[in-house]
Amino acid sequence: MAKQDPNISRKPPSVTEPITETRKVPIRDNGEPLVDFLKAAPKVVQSTPRYKYKRETLVRATVADMIRIASENIPKGFRLAVVEGWRPPHVQRRMYLATWARFKKNNPDWSDAHLRRVVNRYTAPINTPVPPPHSSGGAVDFVLLDANGEEVDMHSPFERLNSKIYSFDAPGLSDQARRHRDILGDALSKGGLTNYPSEYWHWSYGDQGWAYRGGHPYALYGPTEPPGYKAPPEDDNDEPFVFIIQG
């Protein structure tokens, strides 16, 4: 495990974790394999999909064990669910196009430069010095479910896609939404994962974001793929995804 080096001087980490900073973090991939988190953490389930494509249930082995530990720290009446862990490049590309299209539609007066800065905050671009976190198998998106398997409120009184409430500590949340975020965050922290502050659902270990926010000298994971992986032809195109969950 890469520990924080007191001899390395860095600016305090930005909550947006800009590419200009995370690109400075070297990657020393330790070669850890991708494993199925549903098998490694039997209390965890896969959440309702956000977009229509084939999702994989893979993360790095250490991350899978962290998910297991987190799931065992979820209070009675709730259950931990994973939206996605490892994500292949073709999915990341289409997700970026979807985020670009949504912000462009809602902010037609923004310049491309400003739009790019905002979009990069919420969806990692492809072909940069900083591999998308999910491509490393170290980043995971989570939600919390109730006893009936339904996603709990994490965003009221705002709509789900309102970017003002994406950050974990977003102001103006209802007491219920805040409590649910705290339950999720407490369990994941006990598992050893750290939060990307601009997205309450995004947690990681071993990637460049984890190293940057924790002051570690290098990342443990770079981009990876399972042996023999081939993108499903029906998913590998340049059409932006369409968000399929309402509310």
PyMOL commands that set and color helices and strands:
alter all, ss='L'
color gray80, all
select helices_A, chain A and resi 19-22+37-40+61-71+89-106+112-122+133-136+163-165+175-191+208-214
alter helices_A, ss='H'
color red, helices_A
select strands_A, chain A and resi 34-36+45-46+58-60+78-84+139-146+194-195+202-204
alter strands_A, ss='S'
color yellow, strands_A
deselect
rebuild
show_as cartoon
